[in-house]
Structure formats: C-alpha cells, structure tokens
Amino acid sequence: MSVSQVSKGAAALHRPTAATSASLPSLNAVITDQQQQQQQQVRYRSNRSRRGLYNGKDIRSGNNVSFSMKKTKRTFKPNVFKKRVYSETLDEMVRFHLTTSALRSIDKAGGLDNYLLTSKYVTEGEGLVVKQRILKKMAKDAKKKEKAEEMAAAAAADGEVDVVEEEGKKSISASEGA
C-alpha cells in the first residue's frame, strides 16, 4: 500500500462532524501562520553590519585554496568605509559607515532619502536614526504646507488676496481697489 492510499483510507474512516470541523483551523489560517513564522526567521547580522548601511552585506567565511589545493579558513569582509552622503530632505551631509554596494543602491534609488525609506536593510543603527529624522522632517513640512494652503484659501475666500498659480507654484498677491 502506498502512502497516498493510506492517507485516503484514513480520511475515509474519519468523517469530521460539525463540532470537529469548527475546532480545526482553516487551511488559509495554517498557511498564514507558516508565512508569519518564515518572516520572523531573521538571518544573523554581525554587530558591525547593524551599525551602518551595509545593504545586506556581511562578514562571510570561506577557504583560501593554495596551489596544492590545501584549504585554510578565512573570512571575507565587506568593503566598508566612512562617507558623507547628502540628504535632500534634511539639507545636510550625513556621515555613514557604508559599503560600495550600498552606495550603488543609493544611486539606483535616486538618493539617500529614497534609499532609506524603501530599503529593507535599514532596520537599526545609523540608517534607522537618519530615516526617523527624515520622516519627522517630511511630516513637519507637510504640516506647514497644509497650514499655508489653508491660510491662502481662507484669504482668497475673504476676497482680500488673489491666489495665482504659475508653473506649479502658488503666489499670493494683494488685490487692488478695495
């Protein structure tokens, strides 16, 4: 008897009743639990790579192989250096420990701000601190913009000020003849 025949036979012997089927978790719930467990399993990251922007690179181990094919253990370290990178949102240069891979990813993302906001590797250390500063600054700027728009709308509703849009920029001018 094969395994599939045994499992079919076992399924035929046990017919779930309403009480047992209600107590069993659904297949979707089991699958989502497995997905959550897989997402919670995090690869080990060295303390060194937790500090800076390493873009998923870390210390790896391997072998030096001599001409005689004798193998000796060695470590491969990421190409890390200190560099100042410009943040458009903060309007300042920010110093990071970063790898060449992270520099290429920053260029590809369109700047430091976009990289920090979209990268899955920015979870702690220097990167997370600057990411939080950027988010605070963006929220503060958005709040200022909303307040300025409300003031302009209120002034335009009173008829005291004309709001003129030119090339995507709003300018406010006082109306004459009042």
C-alpha positions as CSV (number, residue, x, y, z in Angstrom):
1,M,0.0,0.0,0.0
2,S,1.3,3.4,-0.9
3,V,1.3,6.4,1.4
4,S,-1.4,8.2,-0.7
5,Q,-3.7,5.1,-0.4
6,V,-3.2,5.0,3.4
7,S,-3.9,8.7,3.8
8,K,-7.1,8.3,1.6
9,G,-8.2,5.4,3.7
10,A,-7.6,7.3,6.9
11,A,-9.6,10.2,5.6
12,A,-12.4,7.9,4.6
13,L,-12.5,6.4,8.1
14,H,-12.7,9.8,9.8
15,R,-15.5,11.9,8.7
16,P,-15.4,15.2,10.5
17,T,-18.5,16.3,12.3
18,A,-19.7,19.9,12.7
19,A,-18.0,20.1,16.1
20,T,-14.6,18.8,15.0
21,S,-14.6,20.9,11.8
22,A,-15.3,24.0,13.7
23,S,-12.4,23.4,16.1
24,L,-9.9,22.7,13.3
25,P,-8.2,25.8,11.8
26,S,-8.8,26.5,8.2
27,L,-6.2,25.8,5.6
28,N,-5.7,29.6,5.0
29,A,-5.0,30.2,8.7
30,V,-2.4,27.4,8.7
31,I,-0.7,28.8,5.6
32,T,-0.6,32.4,7.0
33,D,0.8,31.1,10.3
34,Q,3.6,29.4,8.3
35,Q,4.3,32.6,6.3
36,Q,4.5,34.6,9.6
37,Q,7.0,32.1,11.0
38,Q,9.1,32.3,7.9
39,Q,9.0,36.1,8.0
40,Q,10.1,36.0,11.7
41,Q,13.1,33.9,11.0
42,V,15.8,36.6,10.6
43,R,19.3,35.9,9.3
44,Y,22.1,36.7,11.8
45,R,23.7,40.0,11.3
46,S,27.0,41.0,12.9
47,N,27.2,43.9,15.2
48,R,29.3,45.7,12.7
49,S,26.7,45.5,9.9
50,R,24.0,46.6,12.2
51,R,25.6,49.9,12.7
52,G,25.9,51.3,9.2
53,L,24.4,51.0,5.7
54,Y,25.7,47.6,4.5
55,N,22.9,46.8,2.1
56,G,22.7,43.2,3.3
57,K,26.4,42.6,3.0
58,D,28.1,41.0,6.0
59,I,31.2,39.0,7.0
60,R,31.3,35.7,5.2
61,S,33.6,32.7,5.8
62,G,35.3,30.6,3.3
63,N,38.6,29.0,2.3
64,N,42.0,30.1,1.0
65,V,43.0,27.5,-1.6
66,S,46.7,27.1,-2.2
67,F,48.3,25.6,-5.3
68,S,48.4,22.3,-3.6
69,M,44.7,22.5,-3.0
70,K,45.2,22.7,0.7
71,K,42.3,24.7,2.2
72,T,42.7,27.1,5.2
73,K,39.8,29.0,6.7
74,R,39.4,32.7,6.1
75,T,36.8,35.5,6.3
76,F,35.6,37.7,3.6
77,K,34.8,41.2,4.9
78,P,32.6,43.7,3.1
79,N,34.2,46.8,1.5
80,V,33.2,49.3,4.2
81,F,34.3,53.0,4.5
82,K,33.1,56.2,6.2
83,K,31.5,58.5,3.8
84,R,29.4,61.7,4.0
85,V,26.2,61.4,1.9
86,Y,23.8,64.3,1.1
87,S,20.2,64.1,2.3
88,E,17.9,66.4,0.3
89,T,15.2,66.4,2.9
90,L,17.5,67.3,5.8
91,D,19.6,69.5,3.5
92,E,22.8,68.4,5.1
93,M,25.6,65.9,4.7
94,V,25.2,62.8,6.9
95,R,28.2,60.6,7.8
96,F,27.7,56.8,7.5
97,H,29.7,53.6,7.6
98,L,28.6,52.2,4.2
99,T,29.6,49.6,1.7
100,T,30.2,50.1,-2.0
101,S,27.1,48.1,-2.6
102,A,25.1,50.5,-0.5
103,L,26.5,53.4,-2.5
104,R,25.4,51.9,-5.7
105,S,21.9,51.2,-4.3
106,I,21.7,54.8,-3.1
107,D,22.4,56.0,-6.6
108,K,19.9,53.5,-8.0
109,A,17.2,54.6,-5.6
110,G,17.6,58.2,-6.6
111,G,19.3,59.5,-3.4
112,L,19.9,58.8,0.2
113,D,16.3,59.7,1.3
114,N,14.7,57.3,-1.2
115,Y,17.1,54.5,-0.3
116,L,16.5,54.9,3.5
117,L,12.7,55.0,3.0
118,T,12.5,52.0,0.7
119,S,15.3,49.6,1.6
120,K,14.5,46.5,3.6
121,Y,18.0,46.5,5.1
122,V,17.5,49.8,7.1
123,T,16.2,48.4,10.4
124,E,18.7,49.6,13.0
125,G,21.8,51.7,13.7
126,E,22.9,54.8,11.9
127,G,20.4,54.3,9.0
128,L,17.3,54.0,11.2
129,V,18.2,57.2,13.2
130,V,18.5,59.2,10.0
131,K,15.4,57.6,8.5
132,Q,13.4,58.7,11.5
133,R,14.8,62.2,11.2
134,I,13.8,62.3,7.6
135,L,10.3,61.1,8.3
136,K,9.9,63.7,11.1
137,K,11.1,66.5,8.7
138,M,8.7,65.3,6.0
139,A,5.8,65.3,8.4
140,K,6.7,68.7,9.6
141,D,7.0,70.1,6.1
142,A,3.6,68.5,5.1
143,K,2.0,70.1,8.1
144,K,3.5,73.5,7.2
145,K,2.3,73.2,3.6
146,E,-1.3,72.3,4.7
147,K,-1.3,75.3,7.0
148,A,-0.1,77.6,4.3
149,E,-2.7,76.3,1.9
150,E,-5.5,76.8,4.5
151,M,-4.3,80.3,5.1
152,A,-4.3,81.0,1.3
153,A,-7.7,79.5,0.9
154,A,-9.1,81.5,3.8
155,A,-7.6,84.7,2.5
156,A,-8.9,84.0,-1.1
157,A,-12.4,83.3,0.3
158,D,-12.4,86.7,2.0
159,G,-11.5,88.3,-1.3
160,E,-8.5,90.2,0.2
161,V,-5.9,88.2,-1.6
162,D,-5.6,86.7,-5.1
163,V,-4.1,83.3,-5.4
164,V,-2.2,82.9,-8.7
165,E,-0.8,79.6,-9.9
166,E,2.2,79.9,-12.3
167,E,4.2,76.8,-13.4
168,G,3.1,74.7,-10.4
169,K,4.0,77.4,-7.9
170,K,1.4,79.4,-6.0
171,S,2.0,83.0,-5.3
172,I,-0.2,85.3,-3.3
173,S,-0.7,89.0,-4.2
174,A,-2.8,91.7,-2.5
175,S,-5.8,92.8,-4.6
176,E,-6.1,96.5,-5.5
177,G,-9.1,98.7,-5.5
178,A,-10.6,97.8,-2.1
